[in-house]
Amino acid sequence: MSSSTSASGNGNPAAKTDLETLKNDMKALRADLAALLRDTGALAQEQAKAAALKSREFAEEAGDKAVEYKEAVAEKVREHPFAAVGIALAAGFVLASLSSRR
């Protein structure tokens, strides 16, 4: 019993040293965790910016392709107007027959 009371706070220098070491280790751990959170946040922000840039480039490329295809279709319609009307009629017939089956 006397060993438990002497270690609990009767001025035992070893216990005080251990307590101070533990406090210092906890401070260092808190500092390390704060630095880790800061670094993780910065990395996530960089990756989000890179993803936004890639998606913007993809959207611009898709828009350019859409304009290109629109121009190609308009040119074909000007070259073959009767074929374009026939294709439009056929597409309308197919859509009408599909929607009437419901």
C-alpha positions in Angstrom: 0.0 0.0 0.0 2.8 2.4 0.8 4.2 2.2 -2.8 0.9 3.3 -4.3 0.6 6.4 -2.0 4.2 7.4 -2.6 3.9 7.3 -6.4 0.6 9.2 -6.4 2.0 12.5 -5.3 4.3 12.6 -2.2 6.9 14.4 -4.3 8.2 11.5 -6.2 10.6 13.0 -8.8 10.2 10.0 -11.2 6.4 10.5 -11.4 6.8 14.2 -12.0 9.3 13.6 -14.7 7.0 11.0 -16.3 4.1 13.4 -16.1 6.1 16.2 -17.7 7.2 13.8 -20.5 3.6 12.8 -21.1 2.5 16.4 -21.2 5.3 17.3 -23.7 4.4 14.3 -25.8 0.8 15.3 -25.9 1.7 18.8 -27.0 3.9 17.4 -29.8 1.1 15.0 -30.8 -1.4 17.9 -31.0 1.1 20.0 -33.1 1.7 17.0 -35.4 -2.0 16.5 -35.9 -2.6 20.1 -36.6 0.1 20.1 -39.3 -1.3 16.9 -40.8 -4.8 18.5 -41.0 -3.3 21.6 -42.6 -1.3 19.6 -45.2 -4.3 17.3 -45.9 -6.5 20.4 -46.5 -4.0 21.9 -48.9 -3.6 18.7 -50.8 -7.4 18.3 -51.1 -7.7 21.9 -52.3 -5.0 21.3 -55.0 -6.7 18.2 -56.2 -10.1 20.0 -56.4 -8.5 22.8 -58.5 -7.0 20.2 -60.8 -10.3 18.4 -61.2 -12.1 21.6 -61.9 -9.6 22.6 -64.6 -9.9 19.2 -66.2 -13.7 19.3 -66.2 -13.6 22.9 -67.7 -11.3 21.7 -70.5 -13.5 18.7 -71.1 -16.6 20.9 -71.3 -14.9 23.3 -73.7 -13.8 20.4 -75.9 -17.3 19.0 -75.9 -18.8 22.4 -76.8 -16.3 22.7 -79.7 -17.3 19.2 -80.9 -21.0 20.0 -80.7 -20.5 23.1 -82.8 -18.4 21.2 -85.3 -21.1 18.5 -85.6 -23.9 21.1 -85.9 -22.0 22.8 -88.8 -21.4 19.4 -90.5 -25.1 18.5 -90.3 -26.2 22.0 -91.5 -23.8 21.6 -94.5 -25.2 18.1 -95.4 -28.8 19.5 -95.2 -27.9 22.3 -97.6 -26.3 19.8 -100.0 -29.2 17.3 -99.8 -32.3 19.0 -98.7 -34.8 16.3 -99.9 -32.8 13.6 -98.2 -32.9 15.7 -95.0 -36.6 16.1 -95.2 -37.0 12.3 -95.8 -34.8 11.5 -92.8 -36.8 13.9 -90.6 -40.1 12.3 -91.7 -38.7 8.8 -91.0 -37.4 9.8 -87.6 -40.8 11.4 -86.8 -42.6 8.3 -87.8 -40.4 6.1 -85.7 -40.8 8.4 -82.7 -44.6 8.5 -83.1 -44.9 4.8 -83.4 -42.8 4.3 -80.3 -44.7 6.8 -78.2 -48.1 5.4 -79.3 -47.3 1.9 -78.0 -47.4 3.1 -74.4 
